Amino acid sequence: MSLLERITFNPKVMGGRPCIRGMRIRVSDILDMLAGGATQEQILADYPYLEADDIRASLAYAAAQLGHTVVVAAE
């Protein structure tokens, strides 16, 4: 399974927001924890159903989203 295959979208789960392997934990939840200073080890201890690859998948998904070109109209 590639990292990005761990990210799922289901309109019936968390309003269709990107989640980890169909569970009720959003990619943004993991990113918020990392941004708040949590370590991978702390996240995995608090959420034992997560795997290290889930955290890496969240980061890979965020990086892919930031890689999209945005066109801004000149005024």
Biotite code that builds the C-alpha atoms (Angstrom):
import biotite.structure as struc

atoms = struc.array([
    struc.Atom([0.000, 0.000, 0.000], chain_id="A", res_id=1, res_name="MET", atom_name="CA", element="C"),
    struc.Atom([1.418, 3.382, -0.945], chain_id="A", res_id=2, res_name="SER", atom_name="CA", element="C"),
    struc.Atom([1.273, 6.124, 1.649], chain_id="A", res_id=3, res_name="LEU", atom_name="CA", element="C"),
    struc.Atom([-1.424, 8.106, -0.135], chain_id="A", res_id=4, res_name="LEU", atom_name="CA", element="C"),
    struc.Atom([-3.655, 5.015, -0.382], chain_id="A", res_id=5, res_name="GLU", atom_name="CA", element="C"),
    struc.Atom([-3.999, 5.295, 3.403], chain_id="A", res_id=6, res_name="ARG", atom_name="CA", element="C"),
    struc.Atom([-5.917, 8.560, 2.915], chain_id="A", res_id=7, res_name="ILE", atom_name="CA", element="C"),
    struc.Atom([-9.610, 7.920, 2.325], chain_id="A", res_id=8, res_name="THR", atom_name="CA", element="C"),
    struc.Atom([-12.601, 10.073, 1.462], chain_id="A", res_id=9, res_name="PHE", atom_name="CA", element="C"),
    struc.Atom([-16.129, 9.029, 2.345], chain_id="A", res_id=10, res_name="ASN", atom_name="CA", element="C"),
    struc.Atom([-19.028, 11.488, 2.512], chain_id="A", res_id=11, res_name="PRO", atom_name="CA", element="C"),
    struc.Atom([-20.454, 9.425, 5.406], chain_id="A", res_id=12, res_name="LYS", atom_name="CA", element="C"),
    struc.Atom([-17.275, 9.677, 7.480], chain_id="A", res_id=13, res_name="VAL", atom_name="CA", element="C"),
    struc.Atom([-16.271, 13.061, 8.877], chain_id="A", res_id=14, res_name="MET", atom_name="CA", element="C"),
    struc.Atom([-18.179, 14.900, 6.146], chain_id="A", res_id=15, res_name="GLY", atom_name="CA", element="C"),
    struc.Atom([-15.950, 13.551, 3.395], chain_id="A", res_id=16, res_name="GLY", atom_name="CA", element="C"),
    struc.Atom([-12.792, 15.150, 4.758], chain_id="A", res_id=17, res_name="ARG", atom_name="CA", element="C"),
    struc.Atom([-9.571, 13.228, 4.186], chain_id="A", res_id=18, res_name="PRO", atom_name="CA", element="C"),
    struc.Atom([-9.231, 10.551, 6.872], chain_id="A", res_id=19, res_name="CYS", atom_name="CA", element="C"),
    struc.Atom([-6.841, 7.782, 7.772], chain_id="A", res_id=20, res_name="ILE", atom_name="CA", element="C"),
    struc.Atom([-7.850, 4.351, 6.443], chain_id="A", res_id=21, res_name="ARG", atom_name="CA", element="C"),
    struc.Atom([-11.582, 5.022, 6.739], chain_id="A", res_id=22, res_name="GLY", atom_name="CA", element="C"),
    struc.Atom([-11.351, 5.772, 10.462], chain_id="A", res_id=23, res_name="MET", atom_name="CA", element="C"),
    struc.Atom([-12.720, 8.824, 12.183], chain_id="A", res_id=24, res_name="ARG", atom_name="CA", element="C"),
    struc.Atom([-9.378, 10.540, 12.436], chain_id="A", res_id=25, res_name="ILE", atom_name="CA", element="C"),
    struc.Atom([-8.770, 13.271, 9.914], chain_id="A", res_id=26, res_name="ARG", atom_name="CA", element="C"),
    struc.Atom([-5.503, 14.098, 8.238], chain_id="A", res_id=27, res_name="VAL", atom_name="CA", element="C"),
    struc.Atom([-5.908, 17.583, 9.681], chain_id="A", res_id=28, res_name="SER", atom_name="CA", element="C"),
    struc.Atom([-6.105, 16.110, 13.219], chain_id="A", res_id=29, res_name="ASP", atom_name="CA", element="C"),
    struc.Atom([-2.695, 14.522, 12.783], chain_id="A", res_id=30, res_name="ILE", atom_name="CA", element="C"),
    struc.Atom([-1.232, 17.651, 11.217], chain_id="A", res_id=31, res_name="LEU", atom_name="CA", element="C"),
    struc.Atom([-2.616, 19.789, 14.046], chain_id="A", res_id=32, res_name="ASP", atom_name="CA", element="C"),
    struc.Atom([-1.025, 17.512, 16.628], chain_id="A", res_id=33, res_name="MET", atom_name="CA", element="C"),
    struc.Atom([2.338, 17.659, 14.859], chain_id="A", res_id=34, res_name="LEU", atom_name="CA", element="C"),
    struc.Atom([2.080, 21.442, 14.505], chain_id="A", res_id=35, res_name="ALA", atom_name="CA", element="C"),
    struc.Atom([1.293, 21.655, 18.207], chain_id="A", res_id=36, res_name="GLY", atom_name="CA", element="C"),
    struc.Atom([4.555, 19.933, 19.031], chain_id="A", res_id=37, res_name="GLY", atom_name="CA", element="C"),
    struc.Atom([3.432, 16.330, 19.505], chain_id="A", res_id=38, res_name="ALA", atom_name="CA", element="C"),
    struc.Atom([5.957, 13.741, 18.462], chain_id="A", res_id=39, res_name="THR", atom_name="CA", element="C"),
    struc.Atom([5.172, 10.706, 16.366], chain_id="A", res_id=40, res_name="GLN", atom_name="CA", element="C"),
    struc.Atom([5.682, 8.558, 19.450], chain_id="A", res_id=41, res_name="GLU", atom_name="CA", element="C"),
    struc.Atom([3.190, 10.626, 21.481], chain_id="A", res_id=42, res_name="GLN", atom_name="CA", element="C"),
    struc.Atom([0.553, 10.444, 18.743], chain_id="A", res_id=43, res_name="ILE", atom_name="CA", element="C"),
    struc.Atom([0.963, 6.680, 18.390], chain_id="A", res_id=44, res_name="LEU", atom_name="CA", element="C"),
    struc.Atom([0.716, 6.247, 22.171], chain_id="A", res_id=45, res_name="ALA", atom_name="CA", element="C"),
    struc.Atom([-2.470, 8.335, 22.347], chain_id="A", res_id=46, res_name="ASP", atom_name="CA", element="C"),
    struc.Atom([-4.023, 6.655, 19.285], chain_id="A", res_id=47, res_name="TYR", atom_name="CA", element="C"),
    struc.Atom([-2.880, 3.006, 19.362], chain_id="A", res_id=48, res_name="PRO", atom_name="CA", element="C"),
    struc.Atom([-4.916, 2.137, 16.246], chain_id="A", res_id=49, res_name="TYR", atom_name="CA", element="C"),
    struc.Atom([-2.698, 4.451, 14.174], chain_id="A", res_id=50, res_name="LEU", atom_name="CA", element="C"),
    struc.Atom([0.529, 3.343, 12.535], chain_id="A", res_id=51, res_name="GLU", atom_name="CA", element="C"),
    struc.Atom([3.685, 5.297, 11.805], chain_id="A", res_id=52, res_name="ALA", atom_name="CA", element="C"),
    struc.Atom([2.850, 5.134, 8.088], chain_id="A", res_id=53, res_name="ASP", atom_name="CA", element="C"),
    struc.Atom([-0.447, 6.918, 8.820], chain_id="A", res_id=54, res_name="ASP", atom_name="CA", element="C"),
    struc.Atom([1.490, 9.915, 10.106], chain_id="A", res_id=55, res_name="ILE", atom_name="CA", element="C"),
    struc.Atom([3.813, 9.836, 7.107], chain_id="A", res_id=56, res_name="ARG", atom_name="CA", element="C"),
    struc.Atom([0.766, 9.554, 4.829], chain_id="A", res_id=57, res_name="ALA", atom_name="CA", element="C"),
    struc.Atom([-0.728, 12.675, 6.409], chain_id="A", res_id=58, res_name="SER", atom_name="CA", element="C"),
    struc.Atom([2.466, 14.590, 5.752], chain_id="A", res_id=59, res_name="LEU", atom_name="CA", element="C"),
    struc.Atom([2.678, 13.271, 2.187], chain_id="A", res_id=60, res_name="ALA", atom_name="CA", element="C"),
    struc.Atom([-0.945, 14.270, 1.553], chain_id="A", res_id=61, res_name="TYR", atom_name="CA", element="C"),
    struc.Atom([-0.328, 17.783, 2.885], chain_id="A", res_id=62, res_name="ALA", atom_name="CA", element="C"),
    struc.Atom([2.813, 18.127, 0.765], chain_id="A", res_id=63, res_name="ALA", atom_name="CA", element="C"),
    struc.Atom([0.935, 16.987, -2.337], chain_id="A", res_id=64, res_name="ALA", atom_name="CA", element="C"),
    struc.Atom([-1.809, 19.531, -1.681], chain_id="A", res_id=65, res_name="GLN", atom_name="CA", element="C"),
    struc.Atom([0.714, 22.326, -1.328], chain_id="A", res_id=66, res_name="LEU", atom_name="CA", element="C"),
    struc.Atom([2.332, 21.310, -4.585], chain_id="A", res_id=67, res_name="GLY", atom_name="CA", element="C"),
    struc.Atom([-0.707, 22.371, -6.601], chain_id="A", res_id=68, res_name="HIS", atom_name="CA", element="C"),
    struc.Atom([-0.214, 25.504, -8.668], chain_id="A", res_id=69, res_name="THR", atom_name="CA", element="C"),
    struc.Atom([-2.398, 28.427, -7.705], chain_id="A", res_id=70, res_name="VAL", atom_name="CA", element="C"),
    struc.Atom([-3.081, 31.113, -10.298], chain_id="A", res_id=71, res_name="VAL", atom_name="CA", element="C"),
    struc.Atom([-3.726, 34.584, -8.911], chain_id="A", res_id=72, res_name="VAL", atom_name="CA", element="C"),
    struc.Atom([-5.268, 37.114, -11.271], chain_id="A", res_id=73, res_name="ALA", atom_name="CA", element="C"),
    struc.Atom([-3.282, 40.326, -11.570], chain_id="A", res_id=74, res_name="ALA", atom_name="CA", element="C"),
    struc.Atom([-5.159, 43.480, -10.702], chain_id="A", res_id=75, res_name="GLU", atom_name="CA", element="C"),
])
